[in-house]
Structure formats: C-alpha cells, structure tokens
Amino acid sequence: MSRYMEINGVVEVPDKISLEIFLSQFINFCEENNYYFGGGTQEVDENGIPIQ
C-alpha cells in the first residue's frame, strides 16, 4: 500500500540553478528514495507569477 503527498509551494534556489537543473536534482532525489512524482512544473517570479 502507498501513501500520497501533494506538494503545493515554491522552492527558492540560487540564480545559477535553472529549472532543468532543479528538476534533475528533484527527480534524482525521488528515484534514490524509490518515490514517484507526477505533475507539472513551471518557473515563477518572486511574486509567484509564471515566467513565460
């Protein structure tokens, strides 16, 4: 049996970390712990507004 966790928030990272780098690190974390992630991602500004 599994448990499910919903994440709704913003992660603040240094300027040098792109969305691609962050996602790679996040997916590695999930895989190393035998977790699965499903959902979407987008880059936002400091006010939470999506960056187009």
Rosetta constraint file for C-alpha pairs under 8 A:
AtomPair CA 10 CA 48 HARMONIC 7.69 0.50
AtomPair CA 13 CA 17 HARMONIC 6.40 0.50
AtomPair CA 17 CA 21 HARMONIC 5.97 0.50
AtomPair CA 17 CA 22 HARMONIC 6.40 0.50
AtomPair CA 18 CA 22 HARMONIC 6.22 0.50
AtomPair CA 19 CA 23 HARMONIC 6.03 0.50
AtomPair CA 19 CA 42 HARMONIC 7.78 0.50
AtomPair CA 19 CA 43 HARMONIC 6.60 0.50
AtomPair CA 20 CA 24 HARMONIC 6.14 0.50
AtomPair CA 21 CA 25 HARMONIC 6.30 0.50
AtomPair CA 22 CA 26 HARMONIC 6.08 0.50
AtomPair CA 23 CA 27 HARMONIC 5.93 0.50
AtomPair CA 24 CA 28 HARMONIC 6.09 0.50
AtomPair CA 25 CA 29 HARMONIC 6.22 0.50
AtomPair CA 26 CA 30 HARMONIC 6.33 0.50
AtomPair CA 27 CA 31 HARMONIC 6.09 0.50
AtomPair CA 27 CA 37 HARMONIC 7.64 0.50
AtomPair CA 28 CA 32 HARMONIC 5.97 0.50
AtomPair CA 29 CA 33 HARMONIC 6.39 0.50
AtomPair CA 30 CA 34 HARMONIC 6.11 0.50
AtomPair CA 30 CA 35 HARMONIC 4.66 0.50
AtomPair CA 30 CA 36 HARMONIC 6.13 0.50
AtomPair CA 30 CA 37 HARMONIC 7.14 0.50
AtomPair CA 31 CA 35 HARMONIC 5.72 0.50
AtomPair CA 31 CA 36 HARMONIC 7.05 0.50
AtomPair CA 42 CA 50 HARMONIC 6.75 0.50
AtomPair CA 42 CA 51 HARMONIC 7.73 0.50
AtomPair CA 43 CA 50 HARMONIC 5.92 0.50
AtomPair CA 43 CA 51 HARMONIC 5.73 0.50
AtomPair CA 44 CA 48 HARMONIC 5.12 0.50
AtomPair CA 44 CA 49 HARMONIC 5.08 0.50
AtomPair CA 44 CA 50 HARMONIC 4.16 0.50
AtomPair CA 44 CA 51 HARMONIC 5.12 0.50
AtomPair CA 45 CA 49 HARMONIC 5.37 0.50
AtomPair CA 45 CA 50 HARMONIC 6.43 0.50
AtomPair CA 45 CA 51 HARMONIC 6.38 0.50
